Amino acid sequence: MTLIIVLLLIASYLLIATGHLTGVNKAAIAMFLGTAGWVVYVCYGTDFVMQQHPGEYLDYLAGSQPTSDMVKYFIYDNIFLKYVGKAAAIVMFLLATMSIIELLNNNGCFDFITEWIRTRNSKRLLWTITIATYIISANLDNLTTTTMMLVIMHNIVQSGRQRMLVGSAIVLAANCGGCFTVIGDPTGLILWGDGAVTATHFSAYLALPSLLAWVVPTILINFQLPDRLDCNWSTSPYRGDDTRLNRWQRFVMLVVGIGGLWFIPTFHNITKLAPFLGALCVLSVLWVVNEAFNHKLMNADQMAQRRIPRALQYGAIQQMLFVMGIMMGMGVVVETGVFGDIASWFDENVHNIWLIGIVSGFLSSLIDTFTVAVSDIMLYPIAEAGDMASNGAYWEIIAFCTAAGGCLLCVGSTSGVALMRMEHVRLWWYLKNLTPKVAIGWLVGLIVLWMEINLI
């Protein structure tokens, strides 16, 4: 049965990696892995439980006669719900942040970005839109930020080739910006929620490497753009909807949304509660502000007529289902003991966390950034000391390598797949024009991270 679960995992890896060829949605694959894996586990639950949790199971029985129903109840209460809780915490955080950015977008709170980049100069447009992407993705979900920025860029830049280059820079900025804070990427959320890292230490070590992994390729991309871009500016600034809010109201909502997310690490440190509670609190406050500012629309029943960004909504649902499925699937593999055996083999034969990080980066570009990162995280428990201790080097290496390495190919991240769909980017074109630049930036960032960990 362990072999069947492992084969399900490998098959899922392959299907996720080839999703751009087969057309099979990776969220569906992840959900199937998460459900089928646990069904197989429960069917032979007694063997798995007696191998991994013999003491806890005997305590649970409390002298009662072991039966098939008893072992199923034990699995549900003491094993299954633990992984459901971890996955649900990440999904709830994503739901809150995606809702926040949708509220801000629908009220035109990102009009300031379009006004800021109002130029035909390629250098200014490229850097302003990627700087905004980098900053926003550090606080909000990568996919949502990428989708919003790609929509803004698509309505401005007219040339298809120029859109592919600028769009690739946006994806790179979103993934690198998301990886240097604990709330900017699901990988950081998992590490932070498990106690593997603290918010301040994580950002202090990954800020410069992630910045270089974004800046260096963007400089090289800029050389491929003409001095003047083929742009088309509408008479009114782009906004997610026909909002009636004035500038100061939109600015207040932006400060409440983004500023509130900055407070989440402090909220977690004070209360020790799950970060998604802080995100939900920010969402609730922003929601109240939104209704207060739009009370005339509410009273006139015009709110129901407001346009909904369907692409963003559909992508958000896919992302949440994908995260839930992957975490549930990885959880059942952990409970078989296979990850523990793999970790022991690495300890005996590899002896190098940097090599694991580099290999994970390449795998991220082929399979999926989040899938590989979760696999690496679940390989090792948090140790008392060493590289796998809290704030140990291993967690930072994995977070950086999977985020930056996942940009080597456009199929390595959900943001990259969004770029492929929106701008019709071909894998071979990306491999030829972007992969070498991303590899240089990743290498420079990796060297800086090595110096920070070993020399500072």
C-alpha positions in Angstrom: 0.0 0.0 0.0 2.9 2.3 0.6 4.1 1.6 -2.9 0.6 2.5 -4.3 0.7 5.8 -2.4 4.2 6.6 -3.7 3.2 5.8 -7.2 0.2 8.1 -6.9 2.6 10.8 -5.8 5.0 10.2 -8.7 2.1 10.1 -11.2 0.8 13.4 -9.8 4.2 15.0 -10.2 4.3 13.9 -13.8 0.8 15.1 -14.6 1.5 18.5 -12.9 4.7 18.8 -14.8 3.1 18.0 -18.2 -0.2 19.9 -17.5 0.7 22.5 -20.2 0.9 19.6 -22.8 -2.0 17.4 -21.6 -4.4 20.3 -20.7 -5.2 18.6 -17.3 -5.7 21.1 -14.6 -3.1 20.7 -11.8 -5.7 21.6 -9.2 -7.7 18.6 -10.2 -4.6 16.4 -10.0 -3.7 17.7 -6.6 -7.2 17.1 -5.2 -7.2 13.6 -6.6 -3.9 12.9 -4.9 -5.1 14.3 -1.6 -8.3 12.2 -1.6 -7.1 8.9 -3.2 -4.0 8.8 -1.0 -6.1 9.0 2.2 -8.6 6.4 1.0 -5.7 4.0 0.3 -4.2 4.9 3.7 -7.5 4.3 5.6 -8.1 0.9 3.9 -4.9 -0.4 5.4 -4.9 1.9 8.4 -4.0 -0.6 11.0 -0.6 -1.4 9.4 0.3 2.2 9.0 -0.8 3.2 12.4 1.0 0.4 14.2 4.1 1.3 12.2 4.0 5.1 12.8 1.9 5.7 15.9 1.8 2.5 18.0 1.9 4.3 21.4 -0.7 6.9 20.6 -3.1 4.2 19.2 -2.8 2.0 22.3 -3.5 5.1 24.5 -6.5 5.9 22.3 -7.9 2.4 22.7 -7.6 2.6 26.5 -8.0 -1.1 26.8 -10.8 -1.4 24.3 -10.8 -4.1 21.6 -9.1 -2.8 18.4 -11.5 -2.9 15.4 -11.5 -1.6 11.9 -13.8 1.2 12.9 -11.6 2.2 15.9 -8.5 2.6 13.8 -10.5 4.7 11.3 -11.7 6.9 14.1 -8.1 7.2 15.4 -6.8 8.2 11.9 -9.5 10.8 11.5 -9.2 12.3 15.0 -5.4 12.2 15.5 -3.8 12.1 12.0 -6.1 13.3 9.2 -7.5 16.4 10.9 -3.9 17.6 11.7 -3.2 17.9 8.0 -6.6 19.3 7.2 -6.0 22.1 9.7 -2.6 23.0 8.2 -4.0 23.0 4.7 -7.1 25.0 5.7 -5.0 27.6 7.5 -3.1 28.3 4.2 -6.2 28.2 2.1 -8.0 30.6 4.5 -5.1 33.0 4.3 -5.1 32.9 0.5 -8.9 33.4 0.5 -8.5 36.5 2.7 -5.6 38.1 0.7 -7.3 37.3 -2.7 -10.5 38.9 -1.4 -8.5 42.0 -0.2 -6.9 42.5 -3.6 -10.2 42.0 -5.4 -11.8 44.7 -3.2 -9.0 47.1 -3.8 -8.9 46.4 -7.5 -12.7 46.8 -8.0 -12.6 50.1 -6.2 -9.8 51.5 -8.4 -7.2 51.6 -5.6 -4.5 50.5 -8.0 -5.1 53.4 -10.4 -2.1 55.0 -8.8 0.1 52.4 -10.4 -1.2 53.1 -13.9 -0.7 56.8 -13.3 2.8 56.2 -12.1 3.8 54.2 -15.2 2.2 56.5 -17.7 5.1 56.7 -20.2 6.3 55.3 -23.5 9.9 55.0 -22.2 10.6 51.3 -21.9 13.0 51.6 -19.0 10.6 53.6 -16.9 7.6 51.5 -17.7 9.4 48.2 -17.1 10.9 49.2 -13.8 7.9 51.0 -12.4 5.4 48.1 -13.1 7.9 45.5 -11.8 8.7 47.5 -8.7 5.0 47.8 -7.9 4.6 44.0 -8.5 7.5 43.2 -6.3 6.2 45.3 -3.4 2.6 44.2 -3.7 3.4 40.5 -4.1 5.4 40.6 -0.8 2.1 41.3 0.9 -0.5 39.6 -1.3 -0.8 36.3 -3.2 1.6 36.0 -6.2 -1.0 34.7 -8.6 -3.5 37.5 -7.8 -0.8 40.2 -8.1 0.5 38.7 -11.3 -3.0 38.5 -12.9 -3.8 42.1 -12.0 -0.5 43.5 -13.3 -0.7 41.5 -16.5 -4.2 43.0 -17.1 -2.9 46.5 -16.5 0.1 45.8 -18.8 -2.0 44.2 -21.5 -4.2 47.3 -21.8 -1.2 49.5 -22.2 1.4 47.8 -24.3 0.3 47.0 -27.9 3.1 44.9 -29.3 2.7 41.2 -28.6 6.5 40.5 -28.2 6.9 43.5 -25.9 4.0 42.2 -23.8 5.7 38.8 -23.5 9.0 40.4 -22.3 7.3 42.8 -19.8 4.9 40.1 -18.7 7.8 37.7 -18.0 9.5 40.4 -15.9 6.2 40.8 -14.0 6.0 37.1 -13.2 9.7 37.1 -12.0 9.0 40.2 -9.8 5.9 38.5 -8.3 7.6 35.2 -7.5 10.8 36.9 -6.1 8.8 39.5 -4.2 6.6 36.9 -2.6 9.4 34.7 -1.4 11.2 37.2 0.9 8.2 37.7 3.3 6.4 35.0 5.3 3.0 36.3 4.0 3.9 36.7 0.3 3.9 33.1 -0.7 2.3 29.8 0.6 5.7 28.3 1.2 6.7 31.1 3.6 3.3 30.7 5.3 3.8 27.0 5.9 7.3 27.6 7.3 6.1 30.4 9.5 3.0 28.5 10.7 5.1 25.4 11.6 7.6 27.5 13.5 10.5 26.8 11.1 11.2 30.5 10.7 10.3 33.8 12.3 9.1 36.7 10.1 12.0 39.1 10.8 14.8 36.5 10.4 13.2 35.1 7.2 12.9 38.5 5.5 16.3 39.7 6.7 18.1 36.8 5.0 16.0 36.6 1.8 15.5 40.3 1.0 18.8 40.8 -0.8 18.9 37.5 -2.6 15.3 37.8 -3.8 16.0 41.4 -4.9 19.0 40.4 -7.0 17.2 37.4 -8.5 14.6 39.9 -9.7 16.8 42.9 -10.6 19.5 41.1 -12.6 17.2 39.4 -15.1 15.1 42.5 -15.4 18.2 44.5 -16.4 18.9 42.0 -19.1 15.3 42.0 -20.2 15.4 45.8 -20.6 18.2 45.4 -23.2 15.7 43.5 -25.5 13.1 46.3 -25.4 13.2 49.3 -27.7 13.7 52.7 -26.2 10.0 53.6 -27.0 7.2 51.2 -26.4 4.1 50.9 -28.5 1.5 52.0 -26.0 -2.1 52.9 -26.0 -3.4 55.1 -23.2 -7.2 55.3 -22.5 -8.7 58.6 -21.6 -9.4 57.4 -18.0 -7.1 55.4 -15.9 -7.5 51.6 -15.7 -9.5 50.4 -12.8 -11.1 47.1 -11.9 -14.6 48.5 -12.0 -16.5 51.8 -12.5 -15.9 52.9 -9.0 -17.3 56.3 -7.7 -14.7 56.7 -5.0 -12.5 59.8 -5.1 -8.7 59.7 -4.8 -8.5 60.0 -1.0 -11.1 57.3 -0.5 -9.2 54.9 -2.8 -5.9 55.8 -1.0 -7.5 55.1 2.5 -8.7 51.7 1.3 -5.2 50.9 -0.1 -3.6 51.9 3.2 -6.1 49.8 5.2 -5.6 46.7 2.9 -1.8 46.7 2.4 -1.0 48.4 5.8 -3.2 45.9 7.6 -1.3 43.0 6.1 2.0 44.4 7.4 0.6 44.1 10.9 -0.1 40.3 10.6 3.5 39.2 11.7 3.1 41.4 14.8 -0.4 40.0 15.4 1.0 36.4 15.2 3.9 37.2 17.6 1.6 38.7 20.2 -1.3 36.2 20.1 0.4 33.1 18.7 -2.8 32.5 16.7 -2.8 31.3 13.1 -1.8 34.1 10.6 -5.0 33.7 8.6 -7.0 35.1 11.6 -5.0 38.4 11.2 -5.7 38.3 7.4 -9.5 37.8 8.0 -9.4 40.7 10.5 -7.9 43.0 7.9 -10.4 41.8 5.3 -13.3 42.5 7.7 -12.1 46.0 8.4 -11.6 46.7 4.7 -15.0 45.3 3.9 -16.6 47.7 6.4 -14.7 50.6 4.9 -15.8 49.5 1.4 -19.4 49.4 2.3 -19.2 52.8 4.1 -17.6 54.4 1.0 -20.0 52.7 -1.4 -23.2 53.1 0.6 -24.9 55.0 -2.2 -24.3 52.0 -4.5 -25.5 49.7 -1.9 -28.7 51.6 -1.3 -29.3 51.8 -5.1 -28.8 48.1 -5.6 -26.1 48.9 -8.1 -23.5 46.9 -6.3 -25.0 43.7 -7.8 -24.3 45.1 -11.3 -20.6 45.7 -10.7 -18.4 43.7 -13.0 -16.5 40.7 -11.4 -13.0 39.9 -12.6 -13.9 36.3 -13.7 -10.3 35.4 -14.6 -9.1 36.4 -11.2 -11.9 34.7 -9.4 -11.4 31.4 -11.3 -7.7 31.5 -10.8 -8.1 32.1 -7.1 -10.4 29.1 -6.7 -7.9 26.9 -8.6 -5.0 28.1 -6.5 -6.9 27.3 -3.2 -7.9 23.8 -4.4 -4.4 23.1 -5.6 -2.8 24.1 -2.3 -5.4 22.0 -0.3 -4.8 19.0 -2.5 -1.0 19.1 -2.4 -0.8 19.5 1.3 -3.3 16.7 1.9 -1.4 14.5 -0.5 2.0 15.2 1.0 0.5 14.6 4.5 -0.5 11.0 3.6 3.0 10.3 2.1 4.5 11.6 5.4 2.3 9.2 7.4 3.6 6.2 5.4 7.2 6.9 6.6 8.6 7.3 3.0 9.7 10.9 3.5 11.6 9.8 6.6 13.4 7.1 4.6 14.3 9.6 1.9 15.6 12.1 4.4 17.8 9.4 6.0 19.2 8.6 2.6 20.0 12.2 2.0 21.7 12.5 5.3 23.9 9.4 4.6 24.7 10.1 1.0 24.3 13.8 0.1 25.3 15.7 3.2 24.7 19.0 1.5 21.6 21.2 1.9 22.8 23.5 -0.9 22.7 20.7 -3.4 19.2 19.8 -2.2 18.2 23.4 -2.8 19.7 23.6 -6.3 18.1 20.4 -7.4 14.8 21.6 -5.9 15.1 24.8 -7.9 15.5 22.9 -11.2 12.6 20.5 -10.2 10.4 23.5 -9.4 10.8 24.8 -13.0 9.7 21.4 -14.3 7.0 20.4 -11.8 5.7 23.2 -9.7 7.2 25.6 -7.2 4.7 24.9 -4.4 4.7 21.2 -4.9 8.5 20.8 -4.7 8.7 23.3 -1.7 6.1 21.3 0.3 7.9 18.1 -0.5 11.2 19.5 0.8 9.6 21.0 3.9 7.9 17.7 4.9 11.2 15.7 4.4 12.5 17.0 7.7 11.0 17.8 11.1 12.1 20.9 12.9 15.3 20.0 14.8 16.6 21.4 18.1 19.8 22.7 16.5 21.6 22.7 13.1 20.4 23.6 9.6 16.9 22.2 10.2 16.4 24.1 13.5 14.1 27.0 13.8 15.5 29.8 11.5 18.0 27.2 10.2 19.6 27.6 6.8 17.7 24.7 5.2 14.3 26.5 5.3 15.7 29.7 3.7 17.5 27.8 1.0 14.4 25.9 0.0 12.2 28.9 0.0 14.6 30.9 -2.2 15.6 28.1 -4.6 12.1 26.9 -5.3 10.7 30.5 -5.8 13.6 31.8 -8.0 14.3 28.4 -9.7 10.7 28.0 -10.5 11.0 30.9 -12.9 13.5 29.1 -15.1 10.5 27.8 -17.1 7.2 29.5 -17.4 5.4 26.2 -16.4 7.1 26.2 -13.0 4.7 28.4 -11.2 1.0 29.3 -11.3 2.0 32.9 -12.2 4.0 31.6 -15.2 1.1 29.5 -16.4 -1.1 32.6 -16.2 1.4 34.5 -18.4 1.3 31.6 -20.9 -2.5 31.8 -21.1 -2.9 35.6 -21.2 -0.1 36.4 -23.6 0.2 33.1 -25.5 3.8 32.6 -24.4 5.4 29.5 -25.8 7.7 27.3 -23.7 10.4 27.3 -26.4 10.3 31.1 -26.7 10.6 31.5 -22.9 13.5 28.9 -22.7 15.4 30.8 -25.4 14.8 34.4 -24.2 14.2 34.3 -20.5 15.7 31.1 -19.0 19.4 32.2 -19.3 18.6 35.5 -17.7 16.7 34.0 -14.8 19.5 31.5 -14.2 22.0 34.3 -13.9 19.8 36.1 -11.4 19.2 32.9 -9.4 22.9 32.2 -9.3 23.8 35.7 -8.1 21.1 35.6 -5.4 22.2 32.1 -4.3 25.8 33.3 -3.9 24.6 36.2 -1.8 22.5 33.9 0.4 25.5 31.6 0.9 27.6 34.6 2.0 24.9 35.7 4.4 24.5 32.3 6.0 28.2 31.4 6.2 30.0 34.7 6.5 27.7 36.9 8.5 
